[in-house]
């Protein structure tokens, strides 16, 4: 069997500190086919068993450990905003910039307490040769999934992404006894915006609201467009008090925005219903309590945050 040939830059030992090894290489793939080792082909078959990026890198980490002992592995792809680590960062490292067919597909760094030998770096390079095409395929798959789970108007996650994420997050929170909360947000009197200024203006308002929610939420919070003018915010490791703080910050930020469209200044507010996960909750019961709290916020005058009836939340 044959695999694509590659060109590799010379290894340079860069001393960040006395005795520290920090080798950096640019690893280019593409060109004429070349024979590769039987082991590399076997590894390629193993890596092709998954398209899930984190699982692929975990498999690579485990397989590489049987060839060259190392204490940690880190992969970063800035273009895809993806980073994953296994093990521990140690003083000695080898860094590989991976380029396939002139396209950067990320950087791979290996860490070890003791220095890597020349023979070990050669073995690492041979092993990396089996990674690049499965890695490229996993990146393309990730892009396709993210596109399918992205709301085209606002750029936040869509309803399909929420259904998938909620099942996993509820399972994790209940198994590990960690809090999980949900915000359900509805733009007040949004039909009036569409009827008065038109649907193009309404779309612009929804896009700006989504941007404001992203700016107001924490880095760990995940925002979804639930449908129409409704949004959901998933708050990991967040109890009732924490969820109220986030919700109030989002509500206040939306209230302060002046949406300028054509010659008009448009202002809107939002109502929010909140709920925290209980030990016996499922997706339907958790969302139902959020929905009831949102309805109460509307009934009490809109532009407010209401927390759903507590039912022994997870501590």
C-alpha positions in Angstrom: 0.0 0.0 0.0 1.0 3.6 -0.5 0.6 6.8 1.3 1.4 10.4 0.4 5.0 11.6 0.7 5.9 14.4 3.1 8.6 17.0 3.5 9.8 17.9 6.9 11.8 20.9 8.2 15.0 20.3 10.1 14.7 19.8 13.8 16.1 22.6 15.9 16.6 22.3 19.6 15.5 25.6 21.1 16.5 26.3 24.7 13.7 28.1 26.5 15.6 27.5 29.7 18.8 25.6 30.6 18.3 21.9 30.0 14.8 22.3 28.4 14.2 20.7 25.1 11.7 22.5 22.8 11.8 21.1 19.2 9.6 22.7 16.6 8.9 21.3 13.1 6.6 22.2 10.2 5.2 19.0 8.8 4.0 19.2 5.1 2.0 16.5 3.4 1.2 16.2 -0.3 2.9 15.1 -3.5 3.8 11.8 -5.0 2.9 8.5 -3.2 5.6 6.7 -1.2 5.9 3.4 0.6 5.3 3.6 4.3 5.8 1.1 7.2 3.3 -1.7 7.8 2.8 -0.3 11.3 1.8 3.2 10.0 -0.8 1.5 7.7 -2.2 -0.5 10.7 -2.4 2.7 12.7 -4.1 4.5 9.9 -6.8 1.8 9.9 -7.3 2.2 13.6 -7.6 6.0 13.3 -10.1 5.8 10.5 -12.5 4.0 12.8 -13.9 7.4 14.1 -14.7 10.8 12.7 -15.1 12.4 16.2 -12.1 14.7 16.6 -11.5 14.2 20.3 -11.9 10.4 20.0 -9.5 10.4 17.1 -6.8 12.3 19.1 -7.4 10.0 22.1 -6.8 7.0 19.9 -3.6 8.5 18.4 -2.4 9.4 21.9 -2.9 5.8 23.1 -1.3 4.3 20.0 1.7 6.6 20.1 2.3 5.8 23.8 3.1 2.2 22.7 5.7 3.5 20.3 7.3 6.4 22.2 6.6 7.0 25.9 5.4 10.5 26.6 3.6 12.3 29.5 1.2 14.5 27.6 -0.2 15.5 24.2 -1.9 18.8 23.1 -3.6 19.5 19.8 -4.6 23.1 18.8 -6.4 24.2 15.7 -7.0 27.9 15.9 -9.0 28.1 12.6 -11.5 25.6 14.0 -11.3 27.0 17.6 -10.5 23.6 18.8 -8.1 22.4 21.6 -7.7 19.1 23.3 -5.1 17.8 25.8 -4.2 14.4 27.3 -1.8 13.8 30.2 0.5 16.5 31.7 2.6 19.2 30.3 6.3 18.7 31.1 9.5 20.6 30.6 10.6 18.9 27.3 8.4 19.1 24.2 8.2 18.4 20.5 5.9 20.6 18.5 4.6 19.7 15.0 2.8 22.1 12.7 0.7 19.9 10.4 0.1 21.0 6.8 -1.9 18.9 4.4 -2.1 19.9 0.7 -1.0 23.4 1.6 -3.7 23.8 4.3 -2.9 24.1 8.0 -4.7 21.4 10.0 -3.3 22.3 13.4 -0.4 21.9 15.8 0.5 18.8 17.8 2.7 19.0 20.9 4.2 16.1 22.8 5.5 16.6 26.4 7.9 14.5 28.4 9.9 14.7 31.6 13.1 13.5 29.8 14.4 14.6 26.4 13.2 12.9 23.3 16.1 11.1 21.4 16.7 11.5 17.7 15.4 7.9 17.2 12.2 8.7 19.1 11.5 11.9 17.1 11.9 9.7 13.9 9.3 7.3 15.3 7.0 10.1 16.3 7.2 11.5 12.7 6.4 8.1 11.2 3.4 7.8 13.5 2.2 11.3 12.6 2.2 10.3 8.9 -0.8 8.0 9.8 -2.7 10.8 11.6 -3.0 13.5 9.0 -5.6 12.2 6.7 -7.9 10.9 9.4 -7.4 14.2 11.2 -8.4 16.1 8.0 -11.5 13.9 7.7 -12.4 14.5 11.3 -12.1 18.3 10.8 -14.3 18.2 7.7 -16.9 16.1 9.6 -16.8 18.6 12.6 -17.4 21.5 10.1 -20.4 19.7 8.6 -21.9 18.9 11.9 -21.5 22.5 13.2 -23.0 23.8 10.0 -26.0 21.5 10.5 -26.4 22.7 14.1 -26.0 26.4 13.4 -28.9 28.8 13.0 -28.2 30.6 9.7 -29.7 34.0 10.8 -28.1 34.6 14.2 -25.1 32.3 14.0 -25.9 30.6 17.4 -26.7 27.0 17.8 -30.1 25.7 16.6 -32.9 23.6 18.0 -31.4 20.3 16.8 -28.1 21.2 18.5 -30.0 21.9 21.8 -31.8 18.6 21.7 -28.5 16.8 21.3 -26.7 18.8 23.9 -29.4 18.7 26.6 -29.5 14.9 26.6 -25.8 14.7 27.2 -25.6 17.6 29.7 -28.5 16.3 31.8 -26.9 12.8 31.9 -23.5 14.3 33.0 -25.0 16.6 35.6 -27.1 13.8 37.2 -24.2 11.3 37.2 -21.7 13.7 38.7 -24.1 15.6 41.0 -23.3 18.9 39.4 -25.8 21.8 39.0 -27.2 22.6 35.6 -29.6 25.5 34.8 -31.5 26.7 31.7 -32.7 30.2 30.7 -35.6 30.5 28.2 -35.7 34.0 26.7 -38.5 35.5 24.6 -38.3 38.9 22.9 -41.3 40.9 24.1 -43.8 42.1 21.6 -41.6 41.0 18.7 -44.6 40.7 16.3 -45.0 44.4 16.7 -41.5 45.0 15.4 -42.1 42.9 12.3 -45.5 44.5 11.7 -44.2 48.1 12.2 -40.8 48.0 10.6 -40.8 44.8 8.4 -39.2 41.4 8.6 -35.8 42.6 7.5 -35.7 44.9 10.5 -37.0 42.1 12.7 -34.2 39.8 11.5 -31.6 42.5 12.2 -33.0 42.9 15.8 -32.7 39.1 16.3 -29.1 39.1 15.1 -28.2 41.9 17.4 -29.9 40.3 20.4 -28.0 37.1 19.8 -24.7 39.1 19.7 -25.7 40.8 22.9 -26.5 37.5 24.6 -23.0 36.1 23.6 -21.4 39.3 25.0 -23.3 39.1 28.3 -23.0 35.3 28.8 -20.0 33.6 30.3 -17.5 31.6 28.2 -19.0 28.3 29.5 -22.6 29.2 28.6 -24.0 27.9 25.3 -26.7 29.8 23.4 -29.4 28.3 21.1 -32.1 29.7 19.0 -35.1 27.8 20.2 -37.5 29.1 17.5 -38.8 32.4 16.2 -37.9 35.0 18.8 -37.1 32.5 21.6 -33.6 31.6 22.8 -32.2 29.1 25.3 -29.1 29.5 27.3 -27.5 26.3 28.8 -25.6 27.1 32.0 -23.3 24.3 33.0 -22.3 23.9 36.7 -24.7 26.8 37.6 -27.3 26.8 40.4 -30.3 29.0 40.9 -28.4 32.0 42.2 -25.9 31.9 39.4 -28.5 31.5 36.7 -30.4 34.5 37.9 -27.3 36.7 37.8 -26.5 35.6 34.2 -30.2 36.1 33.2 -30.4 39.6 34.7 -27.1 40.6 32.9 -28.6 39.4 29.6 -32.0 41.1 30.2 -30.4 44.4 31.2 -28.0 44.4 28.1 -30.9 43.9 25.7 -33.0 46.6 27.3 -30.1 49.1 26.8 -29.7 48.5 23.1 -30.9 50.9 20.5 -31.4 49.1 17.3 -30.9 51.5 14.4 -32.6 50.4 11.2 -32.9 52.7 8.2 -34.1 56.0 9.8 -35.7 54.2 12.8 -34.5 53.6 16.4 -36.0 50.4 17.7 -35.9 49.3 21.3 -37.1 46.0 22.7 -37.1 44.1 26.0 -36.9 40.4 26.8 -38.6 38.1 29.4 -36.8 35.1 30.8 -37.9 31.9 32.5 -35.3 29.9 34.5 -35.1 26.4 35.9 -32.4 24.3 37.6 -32.1 20.6 37.0 -33.5 18.2 39.7 -32.4 14.7 40.3 -35.4 13.2 38.5 -35.7 15.7 35.6 -35.6 14.8 31.9 -35.5 17.2 29.0 -39.3 17.7 28.8 -39.8 18.4 32.5 -36.8 20.8 32.7 -38.0 22.8 29.6 -41.6 22.7 30.9 -40.6 24.5 34.1 -38.7 27.0 32.1 -41.7 27.6 29.8 -44.0 28.1 32.8 -41.6 30.5 34.4 -41.4 32.5 31.1 -45.2 32.6 30.9 -45.3 34.0 34.4 -42.7 36.7 33.5 -44.9 37.7 30.6 -48.1 37.8 32.8 -46.3 39.9 35.4 -45.5 42.6 32.9 -42.6 41.4 30.7 -39.0 42.6 30.8 -38.2 40.5 33.9 -36.6 37.2 35.1 -38.7 34.5 36.8 -37.3 31.4 38.3 -39.4 28.2 38.0 -40.8 26.3 40.9 -37.9 24.6 42.7 -38.1 20.8 42.9 -35.0 19.8 44.9 -32.3 20.8 42.5 -29.0 18.9 42.2 -26.6 20.5 44.8 
